[in-house]
Amino acid sequence: DHLMDNADDLGFARADVTDLAVASSYESSHNRVTHVNVSHRFEGLEVLGAYATVNVADDGEVIFVGDSLVDGLSAVTSAAPSLAAADALEAAAEELELGEPEGLRVVDGPAGRAQRTVLSKAGVSSAPIPARLGWHAAKGGLRLAWQLVIDDAADAHLWDARVDANTGELLRIDDWTDRHSAEELAT
């Protein structure tokens, strides 16, 4: 409610924050502040990487709002994918030079609006590969994308890959693996 009621002050049109979903909520025992984390959605799918945190004191006063929400929500692609999760994995594996997926199969899913799917390791991952549909915020608007988490079988990388669900283009790649030398860790 706070995000919708204060959209203008926070730099958003009210229409941009009409579809928020509570991802988690917990109360800190030492100060009784409730921390509410919400994900940003558009047309029923999550805008990948778009979240807000609202901290509420025990008297109901909002004491902090932090966000990475997206303003001016509009889609530049269809909300229906032309590529399946397995196709997206093949495109990501090629771009990341992981090799050709072998024995690729759907282990679970697709389920729900986000078509949550679990793919086999396919020789490119050390673990089954979760995939889901969401919106990728790009210049010009939102693009429907598959988000895949690939635990690189050949190297120490945990890839978060976003692949356009219609073209197969790699839209974003993040390596969730942190690397530090022994000297950095000692300081």
ROBA-238503 format. One record per residue: x, y, z of N, C-alpha, C, O, CB in turn. Coordinates in steps of 0.001 Angstrom, whole numbers, padded with zeros to 6 digits, always signed. Glycine has a CB too. Example, Ala and Ser with C-alpha at 12.3 -4.5 7.8 and 13.67 -1.06 7.14 Angstrom:
+013190-005690+007800+012300-004500+007800+013200-003300+007800+014236-003319+008465+011308-004473+009046;+012850-002250+007080+013670-001060+007140+012900+000030+007870+013409+001138+008039+014084-000598+005725;
//
This chain:
+000829-001193+000000+000000+000000+000000+000868+001249+000000+000574+002215-000704-000940+000002+001207;+001936+001231+000788+002808+002402+000864+003403+002732-000505+003468+003902-000881+003930+002167+001888;+003833+001729-001244+004416+001976-002564+003389+002563-003517+003710+003470-004285+004989+000684-003144;+002174+002068-003484+001127+002611-004355+000728+004017-003921+000569+004902-004762-000103+001693-004353;+000565+004230-002618+000141+005532-002115+001183+006617-002336+000840+007796-002423-000178+005435-000652;+002451+006234-002427+003543+007200-002563+004303+007051-003870+005465+007446-003964+004499+007057-001412;+003660+006488-004870+004323+006231-006155+004959+007490-006727+006110+007448-007163+003326+005660-007157;+004247+008597-006737+004796+009838-007298+006060+010267-006569+007049+010634-007204+003756+010958-007235;+006036+010224-005233+007208+010628-004432+008399+009701-004662+009552+010117-004547+006852+010646-002940;+008109+008445-004988+009168+007462-005215+009639+007438-006668+010565+006701-007007+008686+006081-004812;+009007+008239-007528+009441+008349-008916+008787+007375-009877+009358+007058-010921+010889+008167-008980;+007589+006890-009536+006879+005935-010379+005482+006435-010669+004903+007187-009885+006824+004556-009717;+004948+006014-011794+003526+006206-012047+002797+005146-011223+003301+004037-011045+003176+006099-013596;+001638+005484-010736+000862+004534-009927+000625+003231-010695+000612+002151-010103-000489+005159-009511;+000438+003334-012006+000201+002144-012834+001392+001188-012822+001228-000009-013058-000108+002559-014269;+002592+001709-012547+003788+000864-012540+003888-000024-011307+004627-001008-011313+005018+001724-012632;+003156+000309-010254+003276-000466-009007+001951-001120-008602+001701-001351-007418+003768+000439-007874;+001116-001411-009581-000166-002049-009260-000044-003559-009124-000941-004201-008577-001192-001720-010324;+001055-004140-009613+001219-005593-009551+002517-005930-008811+003553-006196-009418+001225-006212-010982;+002423-005908-007499+003548-006266-006634+003163-007514-005862+001998-007691-005507+003927-005096-005663;+004127-008374-005599+003854-009595-004845+004837-009698-003686+006039-009505-003870+003946-010849-005759;+004336-010000-002507+005207-010168-001343+006042-011427-001549+005506-012529-001672+004377-010253-000014;+007359-011248-001584+008285-012370-001747+008652-012954-000381+008791-014167-000230+009560-011920-002503;+008807-012071+000609+009108-012522+001970+008800-011389+002938+008726-010220+002561+010597-012976+002102;+008625-011769+004181+008368-010801+005236+008827-011412+006554+008543-012573+006847+006855-010399+005290;+009534-010621+007333+009959-011114+008642+010116-009942+009601+010296-008798+009183+011286-011910+008530;+010045-010243+010878+010192-009221+011909+011511-009430+012639+011839-010544+013049+009003-009257+012904;+012261-008346+012795+013507-008391+013573+013148-008390+015053+012416-007518+015521+014447-007180+013223;+013662-009363+015782+013297-009486+017192+013887-008364+018047+013296-007991+019060+013753-010829+017726;+015043-007821+017656+015685-006811+018498+015014-005440+018432+015107-004675+019392+017125-006675+018105;+014339-005105+017327+013705-003794+017241+012250-003850+016752+011602-002814+016606+014507-002912+016324;+011749-005048+016505+010376-005283+016084+010023-004586+014771+008860-004262+014530+009435-004830+017161;+011024-004356+013927+010794-003803+012594+010447-004961+011658+011123-005990+011649+012051-003007+012076;+009393-004780+010878+008996-005781+009893+009604-005394+008552+009441-004268+008083+007438-005899+009793;+010303-006336+007946+010966-006136+006655+010140-006877+005605+010041-008103+005633+012469-006649+006680;+009556-006127+004687+008713-006716+003644+009433-006560+002312+009753-005447+001895+007292-006043+003602;+009682-007679+001652+010338-007680+000347+009308-008046-000707+008637-009073-000604+011546-008669+000315;+009188-007195-001723+008202-007435-002771+008884-007525-004123+009885-006856-004376+007139-006330-002783;+008331-008356-004979+008828-008444-006350+007875-007664-007248+006667-007604-007018+008955-009938-006821;+008456-007083-008257+007716-006271-009219+007217-007186-010333+007970-008016-010842+008605-005115-009794;+005961-007036-010709+005413-007907-011749+004723-007063-012819+004337-005917-012589+004421-008934-011141;+004584-007664-013976+003872-007050-015094+003160-008172-015819+003770-009185-016162+004842-006257-016057;+001882-007996-016051+001060-009020-016703+001237-010399-016051+001251-011427-016728+001412-009101-018192;+001372-010392-014722+001435-011637-013966+002783-012314-013907+002913-013364-013278+000486-012571-014521;+003808-011736-014556+005162-012305-014508+006102-011326-013817+005949-010109-013928+005679-012638-015939;+007071-011876-013106+008043-011054-012407+008918-010279-013382+009331-010796-014420+008906-011915-011502;+009192-009021-013024+010208-008241-013727+011521-008643-013062+011772-008288-011910+009938-006648-013652;+012344-009376-013779+013554-009976-013200+014493-008912-012641+014869-007969-013338+014288-010815-014251;+014861-009077-011382+015776-008147-010732+015121-006886-010208+015820-005985-009745+016845-007772-011673;+013804-006791-010265+013096-005600-009797+012384-005918-008481+011397-006654-008453+012078-005100-010869;+012902-005353-007402+012391-005643-006063+012292-004357-005254+012873-003332-005612+013295-006666-005340;+011559-004429-004178+011509-003327-003213+011524-003922-001816+011011-005015-001581+010241-002430-003428;+012117-003189-000908+012104-003540+000506+011456-002385+001251+011849-001230+001088+013551-003835+001047;+010465-002701+002065+009791-001699+002884+009949-002147+004328+009553-003255+004690+008264-001530+002484;+010532-001280+005154+010704-001575+006573+009671-000791+007363+009552+000426+007218+012145-001233+007051;+008921-001508+008206+007803-000916+008926+008024-001105+010424+008227-002221+010901+006454-001547+008477;+007980+000027+011169+008116-000030+012628+006881-000695+013221+005850-000811+012558+008316+001395+013230;+006991-001132+014480+005869-001851+015092+004631-000981+015278+003548-001504+015539+006288-002410+016426;+004773+000359+015148+003600+001235+015220+002970+001477+013844+002019+002250+013725+003986+002568+015848;+003502+000815+012799+002953+000936+011457+003613+001995+010594+003268+002128+009420+001517+001225+011547;+004553+002751+011145+005232+003799+010373+006287+003181+009453+007103+002366+009883+005887+004840+011320;+006253+003581+008193+007270+003129+007238+008530+003943+007510+008513+005173+007454+006785+003294+005735;+009639+003230+007810+010876+003923+008159+011944+003826+007070+012954+004528+007125+011420+003367+009446;+011723+002960+006084+012693+002834+004998+012043+002187+003790+011250+001254+003915+013915+002018+005448;+012396+002705+002608+012000+002077+001356+013228+002080+000452+013834+003125+000214+010778+002824+000684;+013580+000925-000035+014654+000793-001018+014135-000033-002170+013399-000998-001964+015928+000145-000397;+014511+000338-003391+013938-000410-004495+014828-000400-005725+015729+000425-005876+012588+000144-004842;+014537-001346-006585+015115-001407-007931+013974-001620-008920+014125-002312-009927+016192-002555-008048;+012821-001006-008610+011638-001151-009441+011857-000474-010789+012725+000387-010932+010405-000565-008734;+011067-000871-011759+011178-000340-013115+009992+000576-013368+008850+000213-013084+011238-001486-014175;+010260+001761-013900+009158+002675-014209+008838+002622-015701+009651+002178-016512+009510+004122-013782;+007645+003079-016041+007219+003104-017432+007046+001718-018018+007475+001468-019145+008201+003872-018251;+006425+000808-017275+006283-000574-017727+005477-000683-019021+004338-000224-019107+005623-001405-016645;+006089-001291-020004+005392-001657-021239+006213-002740-021908+007442-002745-021839+005189-000417-022193;+005521-003646-022549+006197-004770-023188+006487-004446-024646+005664-003850-025342+005349-006051-023080;+007672-004849-025093+008008-004694-026511+007963-006037-027219+008175-006122-028429+009398-004055-026675;+007682-007089-026451+007547-008420-027036+006266-009057-026512+005656-008570-025559+008786-009309-026708;+005888-010106-027124+004695-010849-026725+004916-011521-025376+006044-011851-025010+004327-011898-027790;+003822-011719-024641+003891-012424-023355+003861-013932-023544+003871-014684-022569+002737-011994-022450;+003826-014374-024788+003846-015810-025085+005197-016146-025722+005541-015585-026763+002652-016218-026036;+005961-017048-025115+007283-017376-025668+007175-018233-026921+006278-019066-027044+008129-018100-024625;+008096-018018-027843+008157-018911-028998+009232-019976-028787+009291-020959-029526+008436-018112-030290;+010085-019777-027773+011123-020757-027433+010784-021433-026114+010285-020791-025190+012517-020084-027351;+011053-022719-026032+010895-023463-024782+012147-023270-023927+013167-022778-024409+010639-024981-025059;+012062-023659-022662+013200-023531-021747+014433-024259-022286+015550-023755-022169+012832-024080-020362;+014237-025427-022870+015369-026192-023418+016054-025428-024550+017280-025458-024665+014893-027567-023926;+015270-024745-025386+015851-023922-026454+016681-022787-025863+017756-022465-026368+014742-023352-027366;+016173-022182-024786+016889-021099-024132+018211-021599-023554+019225-020905-023632+016026-020476-023030;+018203-022800-022974+019444-023367-022447+020459-023588-023561+021640-023283-023396+019164-024687-021720;+020012-024108-024678+020932-024324-025806+021552-023009-026259+022746-022958-026556+020200-024993-026984;+020746-021934-026316+021258-020622-026714+022260-020094-025684+023310-019567-026053+020098-019624-026889;+021937-020233-024397+022841-019760-023337+024141-020552-023332+025219-019975-023189+022160-019863-021963;+024047-021872-023488+025254-022711-023497+026175-022329-024641+027395-022313-024479+024880-024195-023603;+025606-022025-025785+026428-021611-026924+027121-020285-026638+028323-020153-026872+025571-021495-028192;+026380-019306-026139+026953-017982-025848+028012-018044-024751+028997-017307-024793+025848-017010-025440;+027809-018922-023768+028752-019049-022651+029888-020027-022953+030773-020242-022125+028015-019498-021399;+029850-020614-024144+030855-021588-024575+030960-022757-023601+032054-023171-023217+032216-020912-024722;+029790-023284-023208+029723-024420-022290+029713-025751-023022+029769-026809-022396+028493-024312-021418;+029643-025703-024323+029533-026923-025110+028089-027201-025447+027179-026548-024936+030140-028107-024365;+027889-028170-026306+026544-028557-026737+025876-029393-025645+026426-030415-025233+026597-029349-028078;+024699-028974-025168+024000-029796-024170+023719-031199-024725+023266-031354-025859+022674-029115-023740;+023998-032211-023902+023781-033604-024305+022770-034247-023376+022838-034078-022158+025111-034404-024297;+021840-034977-023947+020820-035650-023148+019895-034674-022452+019346-034978-021394+021469-036543-022127;+019724-033521-023031+018884-032492-022428+017432-032958-022378+016864-033393-023380+018999-031170-023212;+016843-032855-021178+015435-033231-021023+014815-032390-019914+015510-031838-019060+015288-034752-020709;+013510-032312-019952+012757-031619-018908+012571-032585-017752+011997-033659-017925+011376-031098-019440;+013055-032209-016568+012937-033027-015365+011610-032742-014666+010977-033650-014127+014119-032764-014409;+011193-031470-014680+009964-031069-014011+009391-029842-014707+010129-028966-015156+010216-030782-012510;+008058-029792-014790+007394-028622-015357+007080-028821-016822+007181-029941-017324+008250-027386-015177;+006716-027804-017497+006564-026421-017024+005317-026251-016165+004311-026935-016356+006506-025459-018208;+005408-025312-015204+004303-025099-014281+004035-023608-014104+004954-022792-014033+004602-025754-012925;+002764-023284-014037+002338-021925-013737+002556-020943-014873+003035-021294-015951+003050-021442-012538;+002190-019709-014596+002319-018625-015578+003769-018439-016000+004038-018142-017164+001767-017313-015005;+004714-018610-015065+006145-018441-015364+006737-019686-016023+007931-019726-016320+006919-018118-014081;+005909-020694-016249+006357-021948-016853+007624-022487-016180+008556-022932-016848+006608-021747-018346;+007637-022437-014840+008800-022933-014078+009127-024348-014531+008275-025236-014550+008524-022902-012538;+010370-024521-014886+010837-025775-015456+012176-026124-014819+012960-025237-014484+010960-025682-017008;+012431-027402-014656+013761-027856-014250+014270-028735-015387+013623-029699-015797+013734-028640-012858;+015448-028370-015880+016088-029109-016962+017185-029991-016400+017738-029701-015339+016656-028149-018025;+017499-031061-017102+018596-031943-016692+019932-031200-016772+020019-030117-017351+018634-033217-017577;+020947-031787-016193+022284-031189-016203+022824-031037-017623+023561-030093-017908+023245-032034-015370;+022470-031943-018496+022796-031915-019926+024287-031780-020228+024668-031325-021306+022067-030788-020576;+025127-032178-019273+026562-032119-019497+027164-030729-019406+028374-030576-019575+026866-032682-020814;+026341-029697-019138+026856-028333-019045+026753-027780-017631+027309-026721-017339+026110-027426-020004;+026045-028487-016747+025816-027999-015395+026099-029116-014394+025921-030297-014692+024369-027474-015236;+026538-028720-013212+026786-029681-012139+025505-030023-011375+025497-030926-010539+027832-029131-011176;+024441-029305-011666+023165-029519-010979+022039-029324-011991+022241-028691-013027+023001-028545-009757;+020860-029859-011698+019717-029577-012568+019541-028062-012719+019887-027299-011817+018420-030224-011999;+019010-027642-013847+018959-026228-014216+017529-025700-014093+016652-026090-014864+019487-026021-015655;+017293-024805-013112+015970-024190-013020+015822-023101-014086+016763-022366-014384+015740-023599-011604;+014626-023020-014646+014318-021997-015644+012926-021458-015373+012044-022191-014924+014421-022565-017090;+012730-020176-015646+011410-019572-015503+011308-018374-016420+012306-017743-016768+011139-019163-014042;+010081-018074-016802+009820-016897-017617+009659-015672-016734+009138-015755-015621+008570-017100-018480;+010109-014548-017237+009925-013264-016570+010191-012163-017575+010466-012424-018746+010858-013127-015331;+010105-010942-017112+010365-009790-017971+011770-009262-017717+012190-009119-016569+009318-008678-017733;+012482-008978-018780+013805-008360-018697+013643-006897-019078+013169-006583-020170+014853-009086-019631;+014036-006001-018175+013941-004567-018456+015077-004171-019390+016253-004321-019058+013988-003728-017140;+014709-003668-020555+015688-003262-021564+015318-001860-022048+014209-001377-021819+015734-004284-022763;+016253-001236-022706+015975+000067-023292+014808-000097-024265+014859-000945-025156+017243+000656-024011;+013792+000685-024106+012632+000600-024981+011479-000179-024395+010365-000085-024911+013024-000012-026265;+011693-000942-023343+010594-001673-022720+010990-003051-022252+012165-003419-022265+009455-001787-023671;+009998-003803-021840+010223-005131-021282+010247-006189-022383+009454-006156-023324+009142-005465-020249;+011176-007124-022235+011261-008255-023164+011045-009537-022372+011611-009715-021294+012643-008282-023913;+010227-010422-022912+009990-011704-022274+011275-012525-022334+011896-012640-023391+008810-012458-022954;+011667-013088-021205+012943-013801-021143+012834-015040-020273+012017-015119-019355+014044-012885-020613;+013682-015999-020592+013901-017151-019737+015062-016818-018819+016110-016366-019280+014180-018448-020570;+014885-017036-017525+015995-016933-016580+016430-018356-016262+015620-019188-015854+015587-016139-015269;+017724-018630-016454+018291-019951-016183+019441-019795-015199+020201-018830-015272+018775-020642-017499;+019567-020744-014279+020696-020756-013347+021503-022006-013661+021046-023131-013458+020220-020732-011831;+022723-021782-014166+023573-022864-014656+024826-022951-013794+025611-022004-013739+023948-022646-016148;+025013-024074-013125+026205-024330-012309+027236-024985-013232+027256-026205-013400+025875-025253-011045;+028074-024163-013814+029034-024573-014846+029761-025859-014447+030451-025892-013428+030055-023450-015101;+029609-026906-015240+030205-028208-014940+031702-028226-015175+032401-029067-014609+029552-029281-015772;+032213-027318-015995+033624-027344-016365+034461-026299-015640+035688-026330-015731+033759-027146-017839;+033834-025382-014928+034570-024286-014301+033800-023824-013065+032668-024250-012836+034782-023102-015303;+034418-022957-012276+033792-022475-011047+032955-021229-011322+033314-020120-010927+034859-022174-009981;+031834-021437-012007+030910-020343-012292+029495-020808-011968+029126-021958-012207+031022-019880-013782;+028725-019895-011424+027296-020107-011254+026634-018997-012053+026538-017858-011597+026853-020097-009720;+026176-019346-013255+025650-018356-014190+024165-018103-013971+023374-019037-013836+025890-018807-015619;+023801-016831-013936+022415-016395-014007+022269-015816-015400+022759-014721-015677+022038-015340-012863;+021596-016547-016277+021484-016139-017677+020044-015779-018009+019105-016467-017607+021986-017255-018613;+019890-014690-018748+018573-014309-019257+018628-014369-020775+019469-013736-021414+018151-012879-018760;+017715-015141-021328+017667-015371-022770+016306-014919-023284+015272-015299-022735+017926-016876-023116;+016308-014106-024338+015058-013649-024933+014219-014872-025311+014691-015762-026019+015326-012743-026181;+012983-014908-024837+012115-016078-025019+011541-016187-026425+010824-017139-026734+010986-016034-024025;+011853-015218-027275+011375-015264-028650+012498-015364-029665+012337-015994-030711+010549-014053-028941;+013648-014741-029362+014749-014716-030338+015922-015616-029955+016707-016000-030822+015247-013304-030504;+016055-015962-028667+017200-016741-028209+018426-015891-027923+019486-016423-027596+017545-017778-029227;+018291-014578-028041+019419-013672-027766+019735-013661-026272+018830-013577-025442+019100-012232-028258;+021023-013745-025932+021444-013634-024540+021329-012164-024142+022032-011312-024684+022913-014175-024332;+020440-011874-023194+020168-010493-022801+021045-010031-021646+021427-008863-021571+018715-010344-022422;+021357-010949-020756+022161-010588-019581+022778-011855-019017+022176-012929-019038+021299-009855-018496;+023978-011703-018518+024653-012814-017847+025338-012273-016600+026051-011271-016657+025686-013514-018796;+025120-012935-015487+025792-012587-014236+026458-013837-013702+025872-014919-013723+024794-011991-013191;+027669-013690-013229+028366-014791-012572+028181-014595-011075+028728-013655-010499+029898-014844-012969;+027420-015470-010445+027132-015351-009024+028283-015878-008164+028183-015899-006938+025851-016096-008689;+029376-016304-008807+030520-016805-008059+031415-015639-007688+031786-014836-008544+031302-017862-008873;+031760-015545-006420+032646-014500-005921+034043-015077-005792+034219-016176-005265+032148-013934-004557;+035021-014354-006263+036399-014836-006190+037252-013854-005392+037271-012656-005673+036987-015036-007607;+037946-014375-004407+038855-013568-003608+040120-014351-003353+040094-015569-003181+038203-013141-002282;+041217-013642-003330+042485-014290-003004+042563-014464-001486+041797-013858-000736+043704-013457-003542;+043505-015304-001052+043698-015512+000389+044062-014202+001070+043662-013962+002209+044793-016567+000648;+044811-013362+000387+045197-012064+000962+043967-011165+001157+043854-010486+002178+046235-011358+000050;+043059-011158+000196+041859-010337+000321+040981-010814+001478+040396-010001+002194+041064-010358-000987;+040892-012105+001656+040063-012656+002710+040655-012417+004104+039924-012368+005093+039867-014137+002480;+041965-012270+004174+042643-012075+005459+042501-010646+005951+042705-010389+007138+044119-012436+005342;+042161-009719+005088+042065-008316+005515+040689-007919+005935+040467-006770+006317+042509-007413+004428;
//
